[in-house]
Amino acid sequence: MPVIVVANPKGGVGKSTLATNIAGYLAAAGHAVMLGDVDRQQSARQWLALREKFGPSQLPAIRSWDVAGNDIVKPPKGTTHVVLDTPAGLHGKRLDAVMRIADRMLIPLQPSLFDIQATHAFVAALREHRRAGEVQLGLVGMRVREHTRANEQLHHYLSTLPVPVVGWLRETQNYVQLAAHGLTLWDVAPSRVERDLEQWQPLAAWVGR
């Protein structure tokens, strides 16, 4: 059961956007997907609650944690793929707990100096972790505006990191509008999000391999 973690200690970099759409892609491919959050607040449930207004005949199912009576959380029985969103400030024991179960980790960041600085330190910490050789890492550029200096600087910076870039996602209201209804790119007509689906092809291939 592959566990795909979306992480960056910097807040507001697009972790939830990435995590929900990865879960949507896997669910649309026919997998039994669980979307969770390593934060005890379980904020991923808020997005899943929006999605629940659609019946199982309308959208591919994405489930949340099962919570036992002793508050222990675990994937529902039959889960084949786990996607985990993570909170800002991920470090120390919480990062260790995530690294223990992760098979792949995606690190989203935006073309911002603050994102770049936070990501640089985070990648360094991951490469020093005792499971560094067992967890596949990938970078994703988020909210990218083509033909801007900030975008050029982000491309240059990412080329200096010892982690592959597996996707570039443009800045668009599609993600915001879909998230407001508990939806992903794979839940609407492809013609509506054609450009975004094209951008997801290399990222989806990395997630699904």
WOKA-V836869 format. One record per residue. N is the residue number from 1. RES is the residue in one letter. PHI is phi in radians with two decimals (NA if undefined). PSI is psi in whole degrees, -180 to 180 (999 if undefined). D_FIRST is the distance of its C-alpha to the first C-alpha in whole Angstrom. Layout:
# WOKA-V836869
N:RES:PHI:PSI:D_FIRST / N:RES:PHI:PSI:D_FIRST
This chain:
# WOKA-V836869
1:M:NA:101:0 / 2:P:-1.14:140:4 / 3:V:-2.02:116:6 / 4:I:-1.87:119:10 / 5:V:-1.87:136:13 / 6:V:-1.91:118:16 / 7:A:-2.56:144:19 / 8:N:-2.95:129:23 / 9:P:-1.15:-15:25 / 10:K:-1.39:134:28 / 11:G:-1.40:156:28 / 12:G:1.29:22:28 / 13:V:-1.66:-4:27 / 14:G:1.81:22:25 / 15:K:-1.06:-47:21 / 16:S:-1.19:-38:21 / 17:T:-1.02:-45:22 / 18:L:-1.19:-46:20 / 19:A:-1.11:-45:17 / 20:T:-1.15:-37:18 / 21:N:-1.33:-30:19 / 22:I:-1.12:-45:15 / 23:A:-1.06:-41:14 / 24:G:-1.13:-40:17 / 25:Y:-1.10:-47:16 / 26:L:-1.16:-39:13 / 27:A:-1.14:-41:14 / 28:A:-1.13:-26:17 / 29:A:-1.42:-1:15 / 30:G:1.72:8:14 / 31:H:-1.48:156:11 / 32:A:-1.57:102:10 / 33:V:-1.86:139:10 / 34:M:-2.02:130:11 / 35:L:-1.92:121:13 / 36:G:-2.33:179:14 / 37:D:-2.38:130:17 / 38:V:-1.27:-11:17 / 39:D:-1.30:138:21 / 40:R:-1.10:-20:22 / 41:Q:-1.23:-17:24 / 42:Q:0.93:53:21 / 43:S:-1.15:-21:23 / 44:A:-1.07:-24:20 / 45:R:-1.09:-29:21 / 46:Q:-1.10:-44:24 / 47:W:-1.20:-41:23 / 48:L:-1.13:-34:21 / 49:A:-1.12:-37:24 / 50:L:-1.13:-37:26 / 51:R:-1.24:-27:24 / 52:E:-1.15:-16:24 / 53:K:-1.22:-17:28 / 54:F:-1.57:139:26 / 55:G:-1.32:165:26 / 56:P:-1.09:-20:23 / 57:S:-1.42:-12:25 / 58:Q:-1.70:-37:26 / 59:L:-2.35:147:22 / 60:P:-1.06:140:19 / 61:A:-1.27:138:17 / 62:I:-2.26:122:15 / 63:R:-1.80:167:15 / 64:S:-1.91:-177:15 / 65:W:-1.00:150:15 / 66:D:-1.55:132:16 / 67:V:-1.96:119:19 / 68:A:-1.38:171:20 / 69:G:-1.06:-26:24 / 70:N:-1.62:18:24 / 71:D:1.21:13:22 / 72:I:-1.40:131:19 / 73:V:-1.81:147:16 / 74:K:-2.72:159:13 / 75:P:-1.13:144:10 / 76:P:-1.05:152:12 / 77:K:-1.03:137:12 / 78:G:1.60:-4:10 / 79:T:-1.10:134:8 / 80:T:-1.87:-25:5 / 81:H:-2.44:135:5 / 82:V:-2.03:132:7 / 83:V:-2.09:127:11 / 84:L:-2.06:124:13 / 85:D:-1.51:155:17 / 86:T:-2.32:155:19 / 87:P:-1.42:166:23 / 88:A:-1.13:155:25 / 89:G:1.36:20:27 / 90:L:-1.15:118:23 / 91:H:-2.91:178:24 / 92:G:1.01:-134:25 / 93:K:-1.13:-35:23 / 94:R:-1.20:-39:21 / 95:L:-1.13:-41:20 / 96:D:-1.02:-43:19 / 97:A:-1.10:-40:17 / 98:V:-1.18:-44:15 / 99:M:-1.14:-28:15 / 100:R:-1.14:-31:14 / 101:I:-1.89:-11:10 / 102:A:-1.33:140:10 / 103:D:-1.75:-38:9 / 104:R:-2.42:146:12 / 105:M:-2.33:126:14 / 106:L:-1.79:134:17 / 107:I:-2.05:102:20 / 108:P:-1.46:148:23 / 109:L:-2.71:156:26 / 110:Q:-1.86:164:30 / 111:P:-1.28:72:33 / 112:S:-2.41:141:34 / 113:L:-1.00:-40:36 / 114:F:-1.18:-39:34 / 115:D:-1.12:-43:31 / 116:I:-1.10:-44:32 / 117:Q:-1.12:-45:33 / 118:A:-1.13:-40:30 / 119:T:-1.20:-38:27 / 120:H:-1.02:-48:29 / 121:A:-1.16:-37:29 / 122:F:-1.17:-45:26 / 123:V:-1.07:-40:25 / 124:A:-1.07:-42:27 / 125:A:-1.15:-40:25 / 126:L:-1.13:-39:22 / 127:R:-1.24:-19:23 / 128:E:-1.62:-8:25 / 129:H:-1.21:149:22 / 130:R:-1.13:-20:21 / 131:R:-1.78:17:18 / 132:A:-0.99:-37:19 / 133:G:-1.39:-7:19 / 134:E:-1.85:-14:15 / 135:V:-1.91:121:14 / 136:Q:-1.30:130:15 / 137:L:-1.91:145:17 / 138:G:-2.55:145:19 / 139:L:-1.81:146:22 / 140:V:-2.32:120:23 / 141:G:-1.34:126:26 / 142:M:-1.96:148:27 / 143:R:0.91:46:30 / 144:V:-1.45:131:32 / 145:R:-1.83:117:35 / 146:E:-1.15:152:36 / 147:H:1.07:35:40 / 148:T:-2.09:157:40 / 149:R:-1.14:-38:41 / 150:A:-1.06:-40:38 / 151:N:-1.14:-42:35 / 152:E:-1.08:-41:37 / 153:Q:-1.15:-39:37 / 154:L:-1.14:-44:33 / 155:H:-1.02:-45:33 / 156:H:-1.10:-45:35 / 157:Y:-1.10:-47:33 / 158:L:-1.11:-28:30 / 159:S:-1.20:-15:31 / 160:T:-1.61:-10:32 / 161:L:-1.53:146:29 / 162:P:-1.45:38:27 / 163:V:-2.35:134:23 / 164:P:-1.22:146:23 / 165:V:-1.56:120:24 / 166:V:-1.86:-2:21 / 167:G:-3.05:153:23 / 168:W:-2.26:120:26 / 169:L:-2.00:129:27 / 170:R:-1.32:163:30 / 171:E:-1.39:121:32 / 172:T:-2.72:151:32 / 173:Q:-1.33:-8:33 / 174:N:-0.98:-45:30 / 175:Y:-1.13:-42:27 / 176:V:-1.13:-47:30 / 177:Q:-1.15:-40:31 / 178:L:-1.21:-42:28 / 179:A:-1.07:-33:26 / 180:A:-1.11:-16:29 / 181:H:-2.05:10:28 / 182:G:1.29:27:24 / 183:L:-1.96:166:24 / 184:T:-2.25:177:22 / 185:L:-1.02:-26:24 / 186:W:-1.59:7:22 / 187:D:-1.85:1:24 / 188:V:-2.20:172:27 / 189:A:-1.02:130:29 / 190:P:-0.96:-32:28 / 191:S:-1.12:-25:32 / 192:R:-1.27:-29:32 / 193:V:-2.27:33:29 / 194:E:-0.98:-47:30 / 195:R:-1.11:-38:31 / 196:D:-1.22:-40:27 / 197:L:-1.07:-36:25 / 198:E:-1.10:-42:27 / 199:Q:-1.15:-28:26 / 200:W:-1.39:-12:22 / 201:Q:-0.98:-52:22 / 202:P:-1.15:-36:21 / 203:L:-1.16:-43:19 / 204:A:-1.11:-37:17 / 205:A:-1.12:-39:17 / 206:W:-1.17:-42:16 / 207:V:-1.15:-39:13 / 208:G:-1.55:-3:12 / 209:R:-1.46:999:13
